Amino acid sequence: MMLNTKRKNHEISGGKCSLQFLLLHVECLHPKENIHPYFSYYDKRTGLSTGFDSALSKLSAIKAQISIAERKEKEYIEYQRANNLFFDELTDGQLLRFREKLRMKKEKHAALKQQIRSEVEAISESECDIRL
């Protein structure tokens, strides 16, 4: 049996207890099982893991990509307006392709945000069920 101990203090029957007490409590509940605790980094606000290939790391990476892309788009438009007499934002093929890719990244960002919200809601619901 694996026990994910993400928090240092857990509540058992209304009071706070130490991690060692929690492990002993679980061992008493499941005497025939081998208990192997493991520790991992997590976001305190959401309770989600922050490891590689996690939803939070993907979200932060795509936010950075969007910010960089928006800055590059702004720089490109400013440069073209200053140095190209025939520049038109609505017909520039390179800019249109770039904006399409940026739109797709923003959609992916919105989907990841929704996924994280649903995971956080699931975690909060399970914590409410445990406390009852």
C-alpha positions in Angstrom: 0.0 0.0 0.0 1.4 3.4 -1.0 0.8 6.4 1.2 1.3 9.8 -0.4 2.1 12.2 2.5 2.1 15.6 0.9 1.5 17.5 4.1 3.6 17.5 7.2 0.6 17.7 9.5 -2.6 15.7 9.0 -5.9 15.9 10.8 -7.2 12.7 12.4 -10.4 13.0 14.5 -10.2 16.8 14.7 -6.6 17.1 16.1 -3.3 17.6 14.5 -0.7 14.8 14.6 2.8 14.2 13.4 3.7 12.3 10.2 5.1 9.4 12.3 1.8 9.1 14.1 0.0 9.1 10.8 2.2 6.3 9.5 1.7 4.2 12.7 -2.1 4.8 12.4 -2.2 3.6 8.8 0.0 0.5 9.8 -2.5 -0.3 12.5 -5.4 0.0 10.1 -3.7 -2.2 7.6 -1.5 -4.6 9.5 -0.9 -7.1 6.7 0.0 -4.4 4.1 3.5 -3.0 3.6 3.4 0.7 4.1 5.8 2.7 1.9 5.5 6.5 2.4 6.9 8.8 -0.3 7.4 12.5 -0.4 6.9 14.8 -3.3 6.7 18.5 -4.0 3.3 20.0 -4.5 1.6 23.4 -4.7 0.1 24.3 -1.3 -2.7 26.4 -2.8 -4.0 23.7 -5.2 -2.6 20.5 -3.7 -1.4 19.3 -7.2 2.0 17.9 -7.9 4.7 20.2 -9.5 6.9 17.5 -11.0 7.9 17.1 -14.7 5.0 16.5 -17.1 2.5 17.7 -14.5 -0.4 20.0 -15.4 1.1 22.9 -13.4 4.5 22.7 -15.1 2.8 22.5 -18.5 0.6 25.5 -17.6 3.6 27.6 -16.5 5.5 26.6 -19.6 2.7 27.6 -22.0 2.1 30.9 -20.1 5.8 31.7 -20.7 5.5 30.8 -24.4 2.4 33.0 -24.8 4.1 35.9 -23.1 7.2 35.6 -25.3 5.1 35.2 -28.4 3.0 38.3 -27.7 6.2 40.3 -27.1 7.7 39.0 -30.4 4.5 39.9 -32.3 4.5 43.4 -30.9 8.2 43.9 -31.8 7.6 42.5 -35.3 4.7 44.8 -35.9 6.6 47.9 -34.6 9.6 47.0 -36.8 7.5 46.4 -39.9 5.6 49.7 -39.5 8.8 51.6 -39.1 10.8 50.0 -42.0 8.2 48.7 -44.5 6.0 51.1 -46.3 3.8 48.4 -47.7 3.2 46.5 -44.5 -0.4 45.5 -43.8 -1.3 43.5 -40.6 -4.3 42.0 -42.3 -2.5 40.6 -45.3 1.0 39.8 -44.0 1.2 36.0 -44.4 3.9 35.5 -41.8 2.0 37.5 -39.2 -1.2 35.6 -39.9 0.5 32.2 -39.5 2.1 33.5 -36.3 -1.3 34.7 -34.9 -2.9 31.3 -35.7 -0.2 29.5 -33.8 -0.6 31.9 -30.9 -4.4 31.4 -30.9 -3.9 27.6 -30.7 -1.5 28.1 -27.7 -4.1 30.3 -26.0 -6.7 27.6 -26.5 -4.3 25.0 -25.1 -3.7 27.3 -22.1 -7.5 27.6 -21.5 -7.9 23.9 -21.7 -5.1 23.3 -19.2 -6.5 25.9 -16.8 -9.9 24.1 -17.0 -8.2 20.7 -16.3 -6.4 22.1 -13.3 -9.6 23.6 -12.0 -11.4 20.3 -12.3 -8.5 18.5 -10.5 -8.5 21.0 -7.7 -12.3 20.6 -7.3 -11.9 16.8 -7.2 -9.2 17.1 -4.5 -11.3 19.5 -2.5 -14.4 17.2 -2.8 -12.4 14.2 -1.7 -11.0 16.1 1.3 -14.6 17.1 2.3 -15.6 13.4 2.0 -12.7 12.3 4.2 -13.6 14.9 7.0 -17.2 13.7 7.1 
